Amino acid sequence: MQVSLENTANLERRLTVSLPADRLEGVVGNRLRELARTANIKGFRKGKVPTKVIEQRFGAQVRNEAFGELVRESLGEAIRQQDLKLAGNPDIQAEPQGDGGEIRYTATFEIVPDFGTIDPAKLEIERVSASIEESDIDAMIETLRQQRRQWEDVERAAEPGDMAQVETFAETASARVPAEGAERGATVIGSNVMFPALESRLAGMKAGDEAQVEVTFPDNWRVAELAGQPAKVTLKVTRVAAAKLPEVDEAFIKSFGIKSGKLEVFRKEVRSNLERELKGNLMQRLRAEVASKLVAAYKDVELPPRLIDAEARSMAANATQQARQQGQANLGFEAAQFMDAARNRVAAALLVGEVARQNELRLDNKRLTETLQLIASTYEDPAQVVELYRSDANLMAGLRNRVMEEQVIDWIAERAQSTAKTMSFAELMRPAA
């Protein structure tokens, strides 16, 4: 195998690899002979299919598969020979055969920048801690009661916390939405499901009442005809209902899979779920804290531009898809909007990988098993989830990456200079403003 390396940019390299043609032909020949022994082709007995027929039927497919494997194998060998650290996947291009008939291809890729020796002891991080109190369990049980509430019609005026069913239509200077009739929906007053100015107007209205409200919808409103437009909205309340919460009795507790129906067992299960949620949130915060301090410490290091661009495009696509799922079909995002965030993500990922490499950190299989069991425990049939992961290479690869990242984050945090901050569970779980 012959390898030549070019520097095409500060962090971009191109490898040209040449291989003897017989290396590919040997693999192809072996596979075709194996197919000749096992293939079932109409008109021929098994194991008696002529080589020419096998070549006609399977030659192109076998050659493509063999070439792909040969490229993966030889590229890995060439990268090790040249002591390269790749950042992202290479772009592979087959080249015309050389004078001697050899197989040739080029691999263009970006490399990990030289960060030097990364010393976690120079980082200053904040480590947050929290614990589950009995009041947190009470609050969670109250939330579960709210989720199981039933609605009973009332004849009085609607109050915050009531459910109101409404019919609405909006009129702008150029359109009526909908063009005919009215849209029907329901909201719990105070939930902010509806446009706030409309939802707040429902308080004090009874079933059968009508009102008109003048509003200006935001530019990114989910209905294109109303986005950024001043409008007069007509509201008609068709139903007002008050919530009736279930008692925390044996039947309520059993509905959550607690066979005994006992309150103390239920509270223990709620605590276990909250502790699992707490653990995940603390790790997420620690990951973000360590990543931000690492990125800030190496903010002047040049990063692979194509890798950043690919990450920005991925973030834009995800944001656009999320907007569409929320009904904002007219809202799209461009990669340029995410370049700074993408740079931080790429920098954090490369730095964490370098810490693992420089310190020869290896995946802890015990931690991998514990994480898988923790994930599985949130499902009705944990054994089935474990089997699903173990039988899916992509799922397991993602889990290994996640666990390895968490290991490295913990390793860095243990060696960094840290200050402690204690928060309540409610404060910790409160969404950022």
Secondary structure, 3 states (H helix, E strand, C coil): CEEEEEEEECCEEEEEEEECHHHHHHHHHHHHHHHHHHCCCCCCCCCCCCHHHHHHHHHHHHHHHHHHHHHHHHHHHHHHHHCCCEEEEEEEEEECCCCCCCEEEEEEEEECCCCCCCCHHHCEEEEEECCCCHHHHHHHHHHHHHHCCEEEECCCCCCCCCEEEEEEEEECCCCEECCCCCEEEEEECCCCCCCHHHHHHHCCCCCCCEEEEEEECCCCCCCCCCCCCEEEEEEEEEEEEEEECCCCCHHHHHCCCCCCCCHHHHHHHHHHHHHHHHHHHHHHHHHHHHHHHHHHHCCCCCCCHHHHHHHHHHHHHHHHHHHHHCCCCCCCCCHHHHHHHHHHHHHHHHHHHHHHHHCCCCCCHHHHHHHHHHHHCCCCCHHHHHHHHHCCHHHHHHHHHHHHHHHHHHHHHHHCEEEEEECCHHHHHCCCC
